[in-house]
Each structure stands twice: as C-alpha cells, then as structure tokens.
Amino acid sequence: MNDSYLERAIKQIEDPKILSILAAKRARELARGNRPLVRTEDREFVDIALLEIAEGLVVPEFADIEED
C-alpha cells in the first residue's frame, strides 16, 4: 500500500472506518473492470482507489434518512 496516497486520503476522509469501506468498495469496482479515474503507474487496486479518494474524485455518499 502506498503510504503517501493513504496520508492524502486521510486528509479527505478522516474517519478510518469510512475510508476503509470506501477504498475497499472502489478497489472491488476496479477489480471488476471499472476504469480508473486517475492516471497512474500503480497496478494495485487499493492504491488506485486511495489516490482517487485523495484527489477528491471518489467521495462517500450517505442516503438521506427522512425522520417521521
């Protein structure tokens, strides 16, 4: 895992649980054939996902919960 990508991604998403879930979800998408949103020489899906998060291209989406 690229530590510099991780450090940059943590600046975007401070909650480690949310960051790990988002990175894992995006890495799975990349493994299934989705194209990367960044240009990089890295081949590891987690590194690519972390770089995308660090660049602000992948962000968590939270469903709006309507209260009664």
Secondary structure, DSSP 8 states (H G I E B T S, - for coil): --HHHHHHHHHH---HHHHHHHHHHHHHHHHTT---SS--S---HHHHHHHHHHTTSS----------
